[in-house]
């Protein structure tokens, strides 16, 4: 591709033809290799653009060996300065060009902006007349990156020898082409003036730039923007000067965030999504529990990889694997294009087989202790005591002691709190049973439970199960000397002890029987009875 631009001639050649190390030669009276040094001296700039797939040569209309082959759409201004990537060029009837960082140039700062300056004086003698011409070229140099923007600064006046300005107009573009102000605003290009300093800000993902992935242990990316800016300044004498900048703005290395997501296991198959993969990175192979598989996969009935494209330019891969082992270690091998630079991403997946959780339980003198270690898939289940879901509020109301952290759930259930069931009540003690149900959260269907039964032997107690009250009372103080607990009764004298020893009596009766006094409260019913010795 060849194209005449405003102030230079452009040639673009595909890398598929030119190769990784393209070389240009200028042919006029001889053949001249355009090396890096020769290009800066003679007005050539070579840019290798692998992401765009071509190499570009820009030749100034004043470059060596250039003929009049282009018709200019824009007339020359009285003063023009071009700040190319590799040289400075100024023309004021005479053309003056110099590479950067030469012994005759010097660096300075103008309003805090780094500037490289070359000041040359040309002496020309014709007969007795000596012509003296001042030639000045000054270019601002440095760019920066801040908060997602590539920033480049320049000053309206780049040197004290430049006449004071009445007016400055700035146009901005990319890749050697200016764009209209409306287009620049749509792309997010901005130019702000602070006193006499112009600050150009380009969003790092702005249209006109390009990105490249890079591996340095981790996976990174950087963005490149070929800034093209034209500054037209009119001085007090109403003379216009055009200053053009070609600058390459580059972000620092930015970390790429490749991630994996695991979906639920269905029909004994893992489904894993690898996402956030940049557009110039491809998946070339996978390793599953130590076995290597190169893409494309051949056994698609057992292993399947599907590419997923996204509007933001990234893509991903969905991996489906039938399994017998509930743990799958996956090592992805990706490659940055071009060049196939490898990058590795690892993940481990555990099958979510929906096995209900099981508590550890043990007995103490006056309570039952439950402990449940958390698992990643416990959100499938809910815990219940009877018909009530176990929550911290329920535990507080019933007198349970519950603690729940990232590692485990602990529940201490004191004896005689709501939820206990009692059996085999004798003077020697009784069995207390407590049950925690495990239900499917979506349907409340009971899947399993943890049941713990413990033997308790308090000296005195009152317990009830299914409307039946069991009481063991120590009667050694109320009964007169020589009396026996077996001679006691409840308010209904026909309700005698079920068992008795020298100091205690065991009564077992229905809550509303044996002369019980029933008291109705706002939120409860109280049954009251008395043990009588006569």
Helices and strands as residue ranges (DSSP letters): E 2-4, E 8-14, H 15-18, E 25-27, E 31-33, H 36-42, E 44-49, E 54-60, E 79-83, E 87-91, E 95-99, E 106-110, E 113-126, E 129-140, E 143-146, E 149-155, E 165-174, E 177-178, H 181-187, E 190-194, E 197-203, E 210-215, E 219-235, E 240-250, E 254-255, E 259-262, E 269-277, E 281-288, E 291-294, E 303-309, E 315-322, E 327-336, E 341-350, E 360-363, E 367-373, G 378-380, E 381-385, E 388-389, H 392-398, E 401-404, E 408-414, E 421-426, E 429-440, E 446-456, E 461-465, E 468-474, G 485-487, E 488-489, E 499-500, E 504-510, E 517-520, E 525-528, E 532-533
